[in-house]
Amino acid sequence: MPNPRHGTPTGTTGTAHAGTCWAPGDVADMAVLMILWGQRLRRDRWQLLSWILGIGAFALFAASAVTQTYGNAASRAEILQVAIATPAILMLRGLPRGADQGAFTFFLVYAFLALLAGLMSTFLAVRHTRADEETGGAELVAATPAGRLLPTVATLLHGAAANVLVAVAVCAGLAAQGLDLQGCLVAGAATGAVGLAFLGMGILVAQFMSTSRGANGVSSALVVLAYVLRGIGDATGTPHADGTSMTEGAASWFSPIGWGQQTFPFSGNRAWPLLLPLGLGAACLGAAWVILGTRDSGASVWGARPGRLTARPGLRSPAALALRLQANSIIGWALGGLALGLLAGSLGKAIAAVDTPDTNITAVLRSILQSQGTSLTQLMVSVLFSMAGILAAACALQAVIRLRQEEAAGTAELLLAAPVGRTRWLAGYLVLGATAVVLVIGLTAVGTWITLTGSGDQAMPADALWQTAVAQLPAALIYLAVPALVFVLWPAATIGVGWALLGLGVFLGIFGGMLGLDQSVRDLSPFTHTPVPHGNATDWSGAWWMLAIAVVAGALAVAAMRRREVGAA
């Protein structure tokens, strides 16, 4: 007979009753819960360790760099005045709240720390919910006394513990540089609370999507959207008379990252804004719990459409099959690029109209930009195009990751049993990845051009716009070709090394200068070498070198694929 606490015995053909619940006082259930949590800890031990230590180390290095580079309040106040006069900086950094060392450090790093915590949490949530259902692991667990619902409780416990450790790591990293302990605690709590909000969001999204790829894509997009909304709110905020602090714009209040920012560590130490991300996470978990109790295992709210009895004529090549498998994710990344482009153009006039309380700062900054042949609009567009370049790089990397997933699942071996060569199979994915990169960057440029033209903003010439778009291509192609070479030479490391390379590139390229890293270290990031168009004075040498590296790495991958066995570890 079914156990009333766990729904149906197998969790496949039966449907759990809406009233099914877990009795927290049951000792046996607690024992099972601890076993499930231990399994998750063992499975994720290296991934979580990397996330937690990486986030904590970033907070530590940022606080150390501020101490060494901006050791006095006057220098920090000057930087904040320039930042307020340059809203593009606020898009990437945060909301200024004074020149105190702790508040200045929080301004520089919090948004990125919260972004990392959000990505960690959504990946964790999907990995232990939708991905387990997709692979059949959840069905095996449901046939045990754990049932269908207790594994979700274990995932929640696992994610909550991970975010608590992230909060501790951030607090420890900041406190190690002698910052006020209360502010450090609030900063850590703000980071962990945002992570918990996205943990609940990831579990909810996993109920709607039929595949882990779709769930990860939607969840990641929500995290990035929260980062962008926070950036819009900061860039369109109102400067205060002191010239070193601001009141956020309305867009920040639609972002969990913006809510965490409202705690104002070191300058206000407010606790009540933490209720907002925690409430969002709890609401998402409640909705996910209701859905989980009424659907079949392996099913989803948005079910996959039934397939055709026979394949379309267009699916007669490996490249066409690769496109069919990745079309939805490519469309998602491309729409993200288009949204960034529309945002860049629509904010152009608003950004150019922003002034600091100190008009001398604004006048000097704009004269410098004018002498370099650029404008605040161009600077804003360049910043958002750098984000589009990161999106394109991630899209390219996913093409290579799909190769590894197909090989690990055994479907690649079935495909290659037909008259399809290994090099042709790999080349098809490389061509698709390169096309996706062009599509993401191209739609970003189209969106920017449409909104700039529609608003009558003439601050950025059309040729400068398209040059800015083209400049992003070589760096993104690096993250297609180099991971492809890793896939051929060391297949098992493809996913881990690929994401690690992208994360390191973003870290060094965007934050390397802020952290005071040596230029030779920052040069390891392809994003450091992306050309910044300045008319005829643009230096394109970095782009040509990166393009050459991408071509050589791609050619080596295709050549080496001839000698590698499919399915090799």
PyMOL commands that set and color helices and strands:
alter all, ss='L'
color gray80, all
select helices_A, chain A and resi 27-69+73-85+87-92+101-127+130-135+137-142+150-175+181-208+212-235+250-254+256-261+272-292+313-315+318-346+348-352+359-371+376-409+411-416+422-455+462-471+473-489+491-511+519-522+526-529+535-537+541-561
alter helices_A, ss='H'
color red, helices_A
select strands_A, chain A and resi 238-239+246-247
alter strands_A, ss='S'
color yellow, strands_A
deselect
rebuild
show_as cartoon
